[in-house]
Amino acid sequence: MSLKYDKIGVNYKRTRKADPYLTQQLLHYLQPSQNGRYLDIGCGTGNYTIAFQQKEFDFMGKIQYQFTTHMWRHNAPGGWYFVSLPKDISKEIRQNLRWQEEGWGRMKATAMIGETRWESAIWFDTKMDSYILPIKAEIRKRTQIELNQNINITIWI
């Protein structure tokens, strides 16, 4: 069973969409109020949370993204360190969650490298057409990451 799931579940987050019939059934049985606010604690990839939001119900959930990238340094004096989110993930976040952005394209996020987890934010960089995540000195020290090193990162939006 697990072998079969491993094959069909690989791209679930990128290919699976909320089923319109199931969305209607869930709304029918949940009977959410347009004035209510709801936390979807089992939101998984967030497909149904997003579908409810698109129907103007105030549903929230944390959507998890995992990717491998490298850290880079901004070229200004005393430049900050960042990682860029992959363009396909950035596009998905921007299309579905842009309404959560604050000033300058900032969106609250939780990030994790290895066992080190912290509260942060991602910013949309229009020149790069992707979100960037700053990596503070404290995080760089705890995780022992260096420039241009491949890093496995998990973020929650």
Residue pairs with C-beta under 8 A, 6 or more apart in sequence:
12 45
13 45
13 65
14 88
14 92
16 45
16 47
17 47
18 47
18 48
18 50
18 51
22 48
23 48
23 51
23 52
23 55
26 48
26 52
27 52
27 55
27 57
32 38
32 52
32 57
32 59
34 56
34 57
36 57
36 58
37 58
37 60
38 52
38 57
38 58
38 59
38 60
39 59
39 60
39 61
40 46
40 48
40 49
40 52
40 59
40 60
40 61
41 61
43 49
43 61
43 62
43 63
45 63
45 64
46 61
46 62
46 63
46 96
49 59
49 60
49 61
49 63
50 96
50 97
52 59
53 59
53 99
62 110
62 156
62 157
63 97
63 156
63 157
64 154
64 155
64 156
65 85
65 89
65 93
65 154
65 155
65 156
65 157
66 152
66 153
66 154
67 85
67 86
67 89
67 152
67 153
68 150
68 151
68 152
68 153
69 83
69 84
69 85
69 86
69 150
69 151
69 153
70 83
70 147
70 148
70 149
70 150
70 151
71 81
71 82
71 83
71 135
71 140
71 145
71 146
71 147
71 148
71 149
71 151
72 81
72 82
72 83
72 84
72 147
72 148
73 79
73 80
73 81
73 82
73 147
74 80
74 81
74 82
80 134
81 134
81 135
81 136
81 137
81 140
81 147
82 132
82 133
82 134
82 135
83 132
83 133
83 135
83 151
83 153
84 125
84 128
84 130
84 131
84 132
84 133
85 93
85 122
85 130
85 131
85 132
85 133
85 155
86 130
87 129
87 130
89 131
90 124
90 129
90 130
90 131
93 107
93 122
93 131
93 157
94 124
94 131
97 107
97 157
100 107
100 108
100 157
101 107
101 124
102 108
104 123
105 123
105 124
105 125
105 126
105 131
106 121
106 122
106 123
107 121
107 122
107 123
107 124
107 131
107 157
108 119
108 120
108 121
108 157
109 119
109 120
109 121
109 122
109 133
109 155
109 156
109 157
110 117
110 118
110 119
110 120
110 155
110 156
111 117
111 118
111 120
111 133
111 153
111 154
111 155
111 156
112 118
112 153
112 154
112 155
113 139
113 143
113 145
113 151
113 152
113 153
114 143
114 152
116 139
116 142
116 143
118 136
118 139
120 133
120 134
121 133
121 134
122 131
122 132
122 133
122 155
122 157
123 131
123 132
123 134
124 130
124 131
125 131
125 132
133 153
133 155
135 145
143 151
145 151
